[in-house]
Structure formats: structure tokens, C-alpha cells
Amino acid sequence: LAPAALALLAVGALVLALTLLWFWSDLPALDKATDYRPRQHLLVLTSDGAEIAQFGSERRVFVPIAKMPLRMKQAVLAVEDTGFYEHHGISPRGLVRATLANLSGGMPQGASTLTQQVARTFFLSPRRTLERKIKEALLALQLEGQLSKDEILELYLNQIYLGQRAYGVGAAAQVYFGKPVDALTLAETAMVAGLPQNPIHANPISSAARAAKRQRWVLARLLKTGFITQAEHDQAVAEKLTLRSPRFVDVNAQHVAEMARRAVVERLGEKAYTEGVRVTTSVRADDQRAAHAALRRAVLAHERKQPWRGPEDFETLPAAPEEAERAAALALKDQRDDDDLRVAIVMAASPTEMTAKLASGDNVVLKGDALRLVRGALQPKAPAHLALRRGAIVRVQALPSAAKGKGPEWTVVQWPQTEAAFVALDPATGRVRALVGGFDFNRQQFNHVTAAARQPGSSFKPFLYATAFEHGVMPETLVDDAPLLDADGGTPSWNPQNSDGQFDGEITVREGLVRSKNLVSVRLLQHIGLSAARQGIARFGFD
């Protein structure tokens, strides 16, 4: 080379060295990676380990690299960085290609190694600039010098964003498939491994077709790299995946979860949402499921006896079928759906039949008894605020068919105005085994178990009876179950009755409590005296 060229090269090398040195001095400390403390959500569980709720901006289930399934590691490496265990943090060829593309103003290039992706995720902004690419490479070299390959891979697999607020493959396995990462099949593993490139574009919940295409590409890469056999590839491609419903929860106990959340926040403040706190409640999963189902069943049974109050809303649907379909889907998009009371929009209505579209896109046809609640609203002269016509937003419910082998039968219902609450305690310990604070927590967070004041009714009687036993009354003591009389033998101004309207004469105290006889309770109170009753009952915690 000519002296001028050599001088130019020397100057260029010096400029490059000084530039790299300047960027090197401007790099952030590696503490976030070398002393990794992942943000982990607050998790609330039943006493037997079922999930009730998660709180926190990030869903993360930390999985140490030693417990990370081999197939997951292979799948990620096959699509993100096949030479991960061979390079020293950067791929010179990929770095040059990306740098030239950015300098020329062409299409931005990726080609980052997995270590560079870790550097970017932990320390840099997502903006594609030359400065970021240089810092990314320098940080990757630093990471490779201070961490082992497995430690870097552990950071990547637990920190990467994978859609639906899921960070890391452990959380993604739970969010998309409702199982721990070591229980995923090869097909499910490939679906999760395909998400890092674009977790929104290839999200299996919102973009099923694109997610499936990406999954097949991951499986092809696994086959090409020799991580799986042709038979394993073909079996995974043929496997039909079942995604976890976005609304799915193991146990419906939102009021319990909110009680737990408040208790933890009172102690830890905002750290409650990032430290991976696990709250185990005394609630039992099966008891809670039964309580939740019983409360909703009872409220809905009461609601079926109420008159029709009219549609929840109205939407104007175009006449053209295709346009009407799009408008209906758009109208339902912002409506709050429910697992039991499904939101729907009326597409056609007559006095004898109604067709409605669910938020899922399915159409249901209702006729006969399914329209019993709204027959008047389907008539031509129905009041405007009650009328069921095309575009009305309503609720429908799927009920089991009486005919064997048939699918569910849909019926028109309405969202209940009645509220209810349920609590079950272990009588030996006082611990809560089931608690339902209302019909639907999403609509009303008020906890009717802990916050509502109500007349205790007959649930107060056992405390009175316990006090009476301490004053010499025995379970077999006879008490007169008869109307009260005044001094002249007439009816007094205060004249309590039994709920069944019957009086049975002399019965045992035991029978009086079993049958909740009001007059027996009144006579026990008269026997021991108001002062003694108040003192005895106060020992149970009542003021």
C-alpha cells in the first residue's frame, strides 16, 4: 500500500480505537445481570396450591438453568443463536452486516447473538442506532468475560418478553398452556421458543395463524440442527395445541386475592409486586369452587324470577351482511364478557325466534322456552327501552340439554341486580375455607363478607345458647315454645313469632336450636337475664 493509504488506514484505526474506547467508558455497570434479581409477581394460592391470582406488571416464573428442559434450550438456540456456545459474545460477520446497513440507511439488520440480546434487554433501549449496536457488542464482550454461557442463557430464558405480560419461558408456559415449562410437549415448546422475535405479531392468542407458522419454522430449525428426528418433527407438527383461555383462573376467589394483596402491600409497599411473594391462604380449592358455583347458581335462580329490564345497550348495524358482521364484532370488542353470562348482540329478532352473535364470533339461535323472559320485548309494540331488536346487546347463557348427546341450549338472561356473599369457616380453627364476596368482582370490588353490615339473624343464636349453658341450662332442658303473653294474659306490644308460624309447646333446648325456634331463644334470654347474656356474648368478641 502507498504511504498515503497506510496513513489513512492508521488514522481510521486510531479513530475507531478512540471511538470504541469512548463507548467503552460510557457503558453501564453489569450489576443488573451479574447480580440478577428478576421482578416476580405477587402470587396468591389456596392452601392446597391452586392459583387464585397474580399481581404485578410482569408475570415471571423464574426457572434456574439447571432445571430448564433441554428441549427448550435447544429450541431457543436453534432459532436465536446456533453458535452460542462457540462464539465469545459477538458474531463479527453479523456485526459488520448490521453496521453497514445502518450506515447506508438501508433496512435495519439484526443478527445479534443471544449474548447481545441479553445486553440489549438489560441495559439498552430498543432503538436501532449505530451507537446502540456498538454498545451492544461491547456489553456482550463484558458479559462473556464475567458470566458463564449457562448463566447468560439463564438470563435470556427468564428475562425475555413473550407477550401477554409474560417474561421468560416459565411464565409463558403458564400463560399460554397453563402448565410448568418442564411439562410442555415438543410442539408447545416450539410455540414458546418462536415468540421472542415478535411476541405481538406471532402471539398464539391474538394471531393464531402467524403463531402456527412461526412454530413450524422453529420445528424445522430443530430438525435442521439435528436436535430432533424427522419422526419427532412430524409428530409435533401434527399435534393439535390447546391454549389456556385468557380468562382462565384455577379458582375464582378474587375477593380473597384482594384481601391477600392488601395485607402484603401494607407490609412491603410496592416491593410486593416485584419480589416474588407467594401468599398461601387458608382457602381450599374445592370448597371455594363449590361456594362460587353455589352463590352464582342461587343468584341466577333468583334473577330468573325478576321481570325483564331491557337490553344493556344498542348498536346500529348496517344492512349489508358483511358490514354488519364487522360492526357486530367491533361492538362486542369493548363489552365485558363473562364465563356464564355471555355477552351477545342481536342480529335478527321476531316474536318467535332470535339470532345473536357471541363475542367469540359464534351465532346462536334461540326460540321457545329460551325466550320466555323476553317474549313481551319481542312484540312489535314493546316499549322502546325494553324492546329486543336488531343491534340490542344482551346476555345469553348455555344450559345443559335435556336430550342426551345434544349440545348446550342457549337462553336469554340478564345481569343480576341482586348481590350475595358466602363464607365458610373451619369450626375448629376459625380459618376461612371459602369466601365469595359478591357475584362478580370485576363489576363490583366491594366485599360483602368483610365490609357489609347486615342483620345477623339466627346465626347469632349459638352465642346466646352457649351463654345459657354456662348459666345452668342443659341441652335437654325443656322450654315452652309458645306465644308471649302480658301480665293480663293478652298479646304484648312486642310479639315475636317463629319463622314457620308454628308453636310446638314444651321442647328441648337442643331441638329449639336445631329448628331455630325464636320463642325458645327469647325465653332463654329471659331466663338468664339481659345483663348476663350481654356479658357472656361479649367474650366471643361482640361489642
HELIX and SHEET records of a PDB file:
HELIX    1   1 PRO A    3  SER A   25  1                                  23    
HELIX    2   2 ASP A   31  THR A   34  1                                   4    
HELIX    3   3 ILE A   65  LYS A   67  5                                   3    
HELIX    4   4 LEU A   70  GLU A   80  1                                  11    
HELIX    5   5 PRO A   92  SER A  104  1                                  13    
HELIX    6   6 LEU A  114  PHE A  123  1                                  10    
HELIX    7   7 LEU A  130  GLN A  146  1                                  17    
HELIX    8   8 LYS A  149  GLN A  159  1                                  11    
HELIX    9   9 VAL A  169  PHE A  177  1                                   9    
HELIX   10  10 VAL A  181  ALA A  183  5                                   3    
HELIX   11  11 LEU A  186  ALA A  193  1                                   8    
HELIX   12  12 ALA A  208  LYS A  224  1                                  17    
HELIX   13  13 GLN A  230  ALA A  238  1                                   9    
HELIX   14  14 GLN A  254  LEU A  268  1                                  15    
HELIX   15  15 GLY A  269  TYR A  273  5                                   5    
HELIX   16  16 ALA A  285  GLU A  303  1                                  19    
HELIX   17  17 PRO A  321  LYS A  333  1                                  13    
HELIX   18  18 GLY A  368  VAL A  374  5                                   7    
HELIX   19  19 GLY A  376  LEU A  378  5                                   3    
HELIX   20  20 GLY A  457  PHE A  460  5                                   4    
HELIX   21  21 LYS A  461  PHE A  469  1                                   9    
HELIX   22  22 VAL A  509  VAL A  514  1                                   6    
HELIX   23  23 ASN A  518  ILE A  528  1                                  11    
HELIX   24  24 LEU A  530  ALA A  538  1                                   9    
SHEET    1   A 3 GLU A  51  PHE A  55  0                                        
SHEET    2   A 3 LEU A  42  LEU A  45 -1                                        
SHEET    3   A 3 ARG A 278  THR A 280  1                                        
SHEET    1   B 5 ASP A 313  PHE A 314  0                                        
SHEET    2   B 5 ALA A 392  LEU A 399 -1                                        
SHEET    3   B 5 ARG A 342  ALA A 349 -1                                        
SHEET    4   B 5 GLU A 353  LEU A 358 -1                                        
SHEET    5   B 5 ASN A 363  LYS A 367 -1                                        
SHEET    1   C 3 ASP A 313  PHE A 314  0                                        
SHEET    2   C 3 ALA A 392  LEU A 399 -1                                        
SHEET    3   C 3 GLU A 409  VAL A 413 -1                                        
SHEET    1   D 2 PHE A 422  LEU A 425  0                                        
SHEET    2   D 2 VAL A 432  VAL A 436 -1                                        
SHEET    1   E 2 LEU A 478  ASP A 481  0                                        
SHEET    2   E 2 GLY A 505  THR A 508 -1                                        
END                                                                             
